[in-house]
Structures are given as C-alpha cells and as structure tokens.
C-alpha cells in the first residue's frame, strides 16, 4: 500500500494525490488536538462572567477527550439561558433516528414556530473533512424541512463541534453561507467554525444572535 512518503511512485492521479495529502493533514490536526487536550492547551474552563453560573458549571464538568454526548447537558443549559421559557421559548432535543454525521440536534421554538436549530458533534470530529461536509449538508436539509412544515420566514442555525460553532441563516430561497468554496477538496474549511462559545468574544456573538432573533419576533432584549 502506498503511504504519503512514497506517493511519487504510486499510480495516483493529481486529484488522488491532493486528496491523500488532505486526509493526512486532517489526521495530523486531529492528533494535535487530542494531544493539546491532554497537555492542557485546550480547556473547557469558562472565564468568569461569560455565562451564568449554571451554564459555566455544565461546561466546566466536561471531561478531557469529550465525546458528543458530553455536550448534551451543557448546550441545553446554554440555550435555555439565551432562549428562556419565561419568554415563551421551548427547546426540543433528540438523537438522530439513523446513523448521521451529528450525534444530537436541538430545535428552539417560539409559539410552535422554529427559530433556531443546532446540530452537535464531538469537538475532535471537527478535523474530519467528511464529517464537516456531512454535518453541513444535514443542517441545510434540517432547515429546509423546518421551512416546509412551518410558516417561519427566516431560520438561523449552527453546527457545533464541541464548543466551536459555525453559523447559518436562511429563508425559503437560500441558506448562507453558500454551499462549497473555491477549494473543491475542502468545501467546509475548519476556519468556518470560528466561534468558541467559552471565549468572551464567541459568547458575545451567540448572545447577539439570540438578541437579533428576539427582536425579529418582537421580544424585548433579556
């Protein structure tokens, strides 16, 4: 079997060679992420004041090398803090019925109309090109399905790999960001997930999004 070191003697086309190099790069990034967790370079400890104490406690209790299920409770608590039941919001969460690229989905409703959707996976899976592409595709399909069975005109969503988010917004004609990039080998680049919800700037971005949604639906900022 050919390895990255002897690609020059393999009968690979230029496209296959680039694909091989891309997989090698993704694997290296994933390994570095895992090492970073064990060496303390990556931490789930929430800076004081970023989120309410109940949210910070859930995220701070996430273990190293966390898997997708470890984020169920933290994200439910987080969503409940920015979309509170006292303002008429409800949150539905469930696992996929069949094997998917995500492990959990949260849908936020206001008066039985969907206003936000979040697909969740483990943070280490962020470095898998095929998983990023799969989650991206499935979030877009979820948004289309929600449009089809509701009267909502605008729907916003996010793909979460652990604490890192990429945001989406759509109406019944289009969803942004658009599908694809200039690189046919990486249509969902890692840097799209540039919001860290445990970082003050990332938390503010998510809170600002929640405020935008509330204002769109006539709810005063909370």
C-alpha positions in Angstrom: 0.0 0.0 0.0 1.2 3.5 -0.8 2.0 5.8 2.1 2.4 9.6 2.0 6.2 9.2 1.8 6.1 7.2 -1.5 3.3 8.9 -3.3 5.7 9.7 -6.1 6.0 6.0 -7.1 2.2 5.4 -6.8 0.0 5.4 -9.8 -2.1 8.2 -8.4 -3.7 10.9 -10.5 -3.0 14.5 -9.3 -6.5 14.7 -7.8 -6.0 11.5 -5.8 -2.6 12.7 -4.6 -4.1 16.0 -3.4 -6.9 14.0 -1.6 -4.3 11.8 0.1 -2.4 14.8 1.3 -5.6 16.4 2.6 -6.5 13.3 4.6 -3.0 13.2 6.0 -3.3 16.9 7.0 -6.7 16.3 8.7 -5.4 13.3 10.6 -2.3 15.3 11.9 -4.6 18.2 13.0 -6.8 15.7 14.9 -3.9 14.1 16.6 -2.6 17.6 17.7 -6.0 18.5 19.1 -6.1 15.3 21.2 -2.5 16.0 22.5 -3.4 19.5 23.2 -6.3 18.4 25.5 -4.0 16.1 27.4 -1.3 18.8 27.8 -3.7 21.4 28.9 -3.5 23.5 25.8 -7.3 23.2 25.3 -9.6 23.8 28.3 -13.3 23.9 28.9 -13.0 26.2 31.9 -15.2 29.1 31.3 -13.9 32.6 32.1 -15.8 34.3 34.9 -18.8 36.3 33.8 -19.0 34.9 30.3 -22.1 32.8 31.0 -24.5 32.3 34.0 -23.1 30.1 36.7 -25.4 27.2 35.7 -24.0 27.2 32.2 -20.4 27.5 33.3 -20.8 24.6 35.7 -22.0 22.3 32.9 -19.2 23.2 30.6 -16.5 23.1 33.3 -17.6 19.5 34.1 -16.9 18.2 30.6 -14.1 15.7 30.7 -10.9 15.7 28.6 -11.3 13.8 25.3 -15.0 14.6 25.5 -17.5 12.9 23.1 -20.6 14.3 21.6 -22.9 13.1 24.5 -20.8 15.0 27.0 -22.1 18.3 25.4 -25.9 17.5 25.6 -26.5 19.0 29.0 -24.1 22.0 28.6 -25.8 23.1 25.4 -29.3 22.6 26.7 -28.4 24.8 29.7 -26.8 27.4 27.4 -29.8 27.5 25.0 -32.1 27.8 28.0 -30.2 30.8 29.2 -30.5 32.8 25.9 -33.9 31.5 24.9 -35.7 31.3 28.3 -39.0 29.5 28.8 -40.3 32.6 30.6 -40.2 34.4 27.2 -42.2 31.7 25.5 -39.4 29.7 24.1 -39.3 25.9 24.1 -36.4 23.6 23.3 -36.7 20.1 21.8 -33.7 17.8 21.6 -33.3 14.3 20.2 -30.8 11.9 18.8 -30.9 11.1 15.1 -33.1 8.0 14.2 -30.4 6.7 11.9 -26.6 7.0 11.8 -25.7 10.6 10.9 -22.8 12.9 10.9 -24.1 14.6 14.0 -25.0 13.0 17.4 -27.7 15.3 18.7 -30.0 18.1 17.5 -31.6 20.9 19.4 -34.5 22.9 17.9 -35.7 26.1 19.6 -39.3 27.1 19.1 -41.4 30.2 19.8 -45.2 29.8 19.7 -44.7 26.5 17.9 -42.6 28.1 15.2 -38.9 27.0 14.8 -36.5 29.9 15.2 -33.1 28.2 15.8 -31.5 24.8 15.2 -28.2 23.4 16.4 -26.5 20.2 15.3 -24.0 18.8 17.8 -20.9 16.6 17.4 -17.7 15.9 19.3 -15.0 18.6 19.1 -12.3 16.2 17.8 -14.5 15.4 14.8 -14.0 18.9 13.6 -10.8 17.8 11.9 -12.5 15.2 9.7 -13.3 16.8 6.3 -16.0 14.2 5.5 -17.7 14.8 8.9 -17.7 18.6 8.4 -19.2 18.2 4.9 -21.8 15.7 6.2 -22.9 17.9 9.1 -23.1 21.0 6.8 -25.3 19.1 4.4 -27.5 17.7 7.1 -28.0 21.1 8.8 -29.1 22.6 5.5 -31.6 19.7 5.0 -32.9 20.2 8.5 -33.5 23.8 7.8 -35.3 23.1 4.6 -37.5 20.5 6.4 -38.4 23.0 9.1 -39.3 25.7 6.4 -41.5 23.1 4.7 -43.6 22.4 7.8 -43.8 25.9 9.3 -44.7 29.5 8.3 -41.4 30.9 9.6 -39.8 33.2 7.0 -36.2 33.3 8.5 -34.4 30.5 10.3 -31.0 30.6 11.9 -28.8 27.6 12.9 -25.4 26.4 14.0 -23.2 23.4 13.6 -21.4 22.7 16.9 -18.3 20.6 17.2 -17.9 20.7 20.9 -17.7 24.3 21.9 -16.9 25.6 18.4 -19.7 26.9 16.3 -20.4 27.8 12.6 -23.5 29.9 12.0 -26.1 29.6 9.3 -29.0 31.7 8.2 -31.6 31.1 5.6 -35.0 31.8 4.2 -37.1 29.7 1.8 -35.0 30.7 -1.2 -31.4 30.3 0.1 -29.1 29.4 3.0 -25.9 31.2 3.9 -23.0 30.5 3.8 -23.5 29.2 0.3 -22.6 25.6 -0.5 -19.0 25.0 -1.5 -15.8 27.0 -1.5 -13.0 27.8 -4.0 -11.3 24.6 -2.9 -13.1 21.5 -4.3 -11.2 19.3 -1.8 -12.4 21.2 1.2 -15.9 22.7 0.8 -16.3 23.2 4.6 -13.0 24.6 5.9 -12.2 24.3 9.6 -11.9 28.1 10.0 -15.6 28.4 9.4 -16.0 27.1 13.0 -14.5 30.3 14.3 -16.9 30.9 17.3 -15.7 29.5 20.6 -18.7 29.7 23.0 -16.4 29.7 26.0 -14.4 32.7 24.8 -15.9 36.1 25.7 -15.9 37.2 22.0 -17.6 33.9 20.9 -20.1 34.1 23.7 -21.0 37.7 22.7 -21.6 36.6 19.1 -24.0 33.9 20.2 -25.8 36.3 22.6 -26.0 38.9 19.8 -27.6 36.3 17.5 -30.2 35.5 20.2 -30.9 39.2 20.6 -31.4 39.5 16.8 -33.8 36.6 16.8 -35.8 38.0 19.7 -36.0 41.5 18.1 -37.2 39.9 14.8 -40.1 38.2 16.7 -40.9 41.3 18.8 -39.4 40.1 22.1 -37.6 42.7 24.2 -33.9 42.0 24.9 -33.5 39.9 28.0 
